[in-house]
Amino acid sequence: MAKITFDGIEIEVPDGTTIMNAARKIGGDIVPPAMCYYTPLKGTGGKCRACLVKVTAGSAKDPRPMPKLVPSCITTVQDGMVVENTTNQQVLDVRKGIVEMLLINHPLDCPVCDQAGECDLQNFAFEHGVATTRYEEERRTFEKIDIGPYIQLHMTRCILCYRCVYTADQLTEQRVHGVLGRGDAAEIGTYIDNIIDQDFSGNVIDVCPVGALTDKTWRFKQRVWFTKPVNAHRNCENPKCSGNVVLWYKGKDVLRVTARKDEYGEVKEWICNTCRFEKKETSDWTIEGPTHIERSSVISANHYELPVVNPQVIADMPESTIRDLEQNPPLKLGR
């Protein structure tokens, strides 16, 4: 076990844990952002530099600071390490530069992008970006290519996080797409116009942090904040498929199906293309209940999930107030 201090908070984690996952054990706003790192996918991390942190003390044996900022997603902890993230101005300044770099060639098409409202780059730019841009040159453009009936590729939005490549490598039997070209000509593409149609290829949509890979069956149908996400499951015929999904409703219609994500936007249980694209009737699923949405998300504008009142607050309420809330609840009472 190794004891590290992260933004003044001491925590003990197993040896070999990355700084990122150590911060996630603490949780809250001090956790570094991640645009390329994805816990379930081996080999991810170290590409976007969004999670850079300052190590002011390398370890108890060697307390010297590391000379440069380090990516927290691939740097392992050492006993006695001291790390600064939100408390270090250099880190915050560099993070603004990372946002600016990612937005240099990113199109300003959020109003028509299907990823709007659940886009990691939007959140990253809102929290760490600046309101103005210094970039005056023309943005990158790419030839449009067709990669199949289910997935739409918008290469102009891609930030080259490589998540979709690792997903195809580790979940499907044969990957047919990857990063082609080098430098500013690098792009996600298929080899000799192959179509991406493996059983689990739809998962590249969920892992994409921006709107570069979107669901053709959901394309332009609705804005995400006008839909109602509901947890559901089914006994899928594919033994590798978890069958645990989120159904996105508009009225009684299921507009799309996605895998479930945790608080860091990562999918832990993958789903097959049959569940994702072909099962869009409520009768196909066993409904579990509304999906929990963070109050900071625009998706929570539906207000279908009532906020929970702290039990300690309930204990101090008059009995008449509790009865009124139970009969006509604007809030959900925690018990």
N, C-alpha and C positions, 0 to 999 in steps of 0.2 A: 504493500500500500504506500501511496505517496501523498503527503500533505502539500497543498498549494494554496496560495492566497490570490484570489481573483477579485479585482476591484475592492480590496479591503476585506473580503469575505473568505474565511478559511474553510477549506473542504478537504476531505480525505477520499481519494479515489484509487481504484486498482492500478497497478503499474501497467504501462502501455496505453492508458487512456489518453485520448487527444485533449488538447486544451478546450476545443469546442464542446466535446461531450462532458468535460468537467464543468464547464459553464452551464450546460443544459441541466445538470443535476441541481444547480442552484436555481435556475429558471429566472423568469422575469425579463425586464428590459436590458439587463446587462449581457444577455446572450448575444454573441456576434452574429451578424447576418450571414446567410449562406446562399449563394446563387448557383454554385456548381456542386457542392458537397451534398451527398445523399446517402444516409446511413445504410440502407439495405443493399446498396450497390457497391461492390468491391472496386477499389481503384479510383473512386471519385475524389475530388478535392484538389486544391492547389492550382486552380486555373483562373478563377475570376478575381481573386485577391480581395474580395469583399470582406473577408473575415480577419484581416490583418490586425494583430494586437502587438503591444509592447511588452517584452519580457524584461523587467527591470532587475531581476535576480534569477540566474539560470538554475541554481540549485543550492542546497545547504553546503555542499562540498565546494562548489565554485559559484559564489554569489555575484560574480561579475554580470552586468547586463548584456544581453545579446545586442550586437552593434546595429542590426536592422530590425524593422518590424517583421514578424513571422506570421505565416498563415496558420490560424488556430486549428483548422480542420485536419491538418496533416502533421502537426508538431505535437509530439507526445510529452506528457508532464514528467517532471523530475521532482523528487522530494525536496521541499524547501523553495520551490519556484514561486516567484511573485510576478503576476501578470496584471497589466492595466489595459482596460478597454474603454469604457465610457468615461473614465476619470483622466484619460490622457488626451491632451489637446492635439498632439501630433497624430494620433490614431484618427481622431475625428476629422482633422484637416485632410489626411490622406484618403479617408473614406469618401469625402466630397469629390476628390479627384477621380476615384474609381467610378463613382456614379457618372461623372462627366464623361469619362472614357466610354462607358457602356452605352451612353446616350448619343455619342458622336454620330453613329450610323443607324441608330434606331429611329424608325419612322414615327412621326407624331400622329398616329392613327388610332389612338385609344378609343375615340368615339365609335369606331366601326369594328374594333377588335373584339373577338369573342372571349378573349381572356380578361377583358376589362372587369374590374371588381374583384378578381382573384389572382391578380398578376403580382408576382414577387418583385419585379422590377419597378412597378408602380409604388409598392410599399417601400422599397429601398430608396427610391428617389424622393418620396415624400418625407422620409425620416432623416435622410442624410444628404440630399441634393441641394442645389441652389436654384433660385428662381430665374436666373438668366443664363444664357449660353454665349460662349466666345467663338463658337464654331461657325465658319462662313462658307466652307468648301461644300461641294456636292456630296451627298451621301452615296453609299454603295448601292448598286442595283444588281439584280441577278435575273437570269432567265427563269421563267416559271416552268416547273416540271411536275408531272403527274406521278404520284407515288402510290396510287391505289384508290379504291372506292370509298375508303373510310377515313383516311387521314389527309388533311390539307397542309401543305408545307408553304410557309411564308418566310423565305430565307432572309428577307430584308429585316425581319424582327429578331433573328437568331443572335444570341450572344456567345455562341460556341462554348457552351458549358459542358458538352459531351455526355450529358445525362442520357439522352436517347440512344446513343451509341452503346453505352454500358448496359442499358436496359435490354437492347436487342441481343447483345453478346451473351448476357447471363440468363435471359428468360426464354429465348427462342432457339430453335435448333440450328438455324442458319441465318446469320446477319447479312443483309444485302445492301445496307446503307452505312455511310460513315462520313468522315471529314475529307473532302477532296480539295486539292489546291493548298497553297501556303500563303502566309502573311495576310494581307488585306484581301486576297483572292480566295481565302479558305471558305468553304461552304459545306453544309450538309447536303448530301446527294446520294443517289443510288447508283450502283455499278451497271452501266449499259442499260439504263432505263428499266431496271427491275421494279416490280411492284411489291410493296411491303404488305404481306398478307399472312404472316405466321399467326398462330393461335393467340399469342400474347402480345402482338405488335401494338395493340391499342394502348398499352401502358406507357408508350412514349409520349402520349398526349398528357397523361397525368404528371409525368416527371418534368416536363418542359416548364421552366419558370416564367416564360413569356408566352406570347401568342404565335410562336414560330410553327408549332404543330398543334392543329386544332381538329375537332371532330366534325367531319363533313355532314353527319346526320343531325348535328345541332347548329350548324353554321347559319348565322343571321336569324335564328328563330326567335330569340328572346334575350333580353339583358339579364344577367345572372341575379341582380338584386330584385327582379320581379318574380323570381321563381322560389319555390319552397323545397329545400332539401330534406329528405326523409331517409333514415337508415332502413335497410331491408336486406334480406338474404334469401338464398335458394340453394337446394341441393344440386349443385352443378354436376353434369356428367363427366366433366374433365377433372381428374383427380388432383391436378396441379392448381386448379382454380379454387380460391377461398369461398367464392359465392357471396361474400360480404360487400355490399355496395351502398352508394347513395343514389337515390332516385330524385331527380330534379323535376318537380311538378309545376305546371301552370294550370290551375283549376284541377280537372281530373285527368289531364294528359301528362304522361311521362315524356318530357322533352329530351332528356339524356340520362345516361347512367355512367357513373364514375366510381373508381375505387375509393375507399375511405382513407383520409389523410389524418395524421396526428397534428399536434399543436405547432409543429415546425413544417407543416406542409408536405410530409413524407408519407408515402404509401408503404405500409408494412405487410399487407396481404394483397397479392396481385389477383387480377381477374382476367378471364379469357375474353376473346372477341365476341363469343356467343352471348355472354351475359351483358357485355357493354353495348353491342350494336343491334342485337336481334330480340332481346327481351325487354320490350317497352310497353307492356301491359301490366297493370297492377295485379292481375290474376296470376302473373308469372312469379310473384314474389310474396314472401311473408314480411309484412310491415312491422318494424320494431318501434318506431317513433321518430319525432323530429330530430334532425342532426343538430348537435350543439354548434353554434356559431359565435365567435368572439364578438363582443359588443362593439369593438372598434371597426369591424368589417362592415362594408356597405351592404352586404347580404343581409345583415341583421335588421335592415330597414323594414322588413316584413313585420317585425315585432310579434311573430307567432310563438316565440319561446319567451315565456315570462321570466323576468329577473327574479332571483331567489333572495328572500329576506333572511338575514342572519338569525339563527335560532336565539342568540342572546338578545337581539332586538325584540323578537316575539315575546320573550319572557317578560319584558317590561311593558308590553302593550296591555291596555285594558281588555277584559274579556269581550266587551261589546264590540270593540274594534276588530278583534280577531274573528268574531262571528260574521261581521260585515264583510271582511276580506274573503272568508271562506265561501260566503253566499254569492258574492259578486267580485271575483278576484282580479284586481289590476296587477297583482303581484303573486308569485308563487311562494307559499310559506315553507321554509325549510324545517324539517322536523328531526 
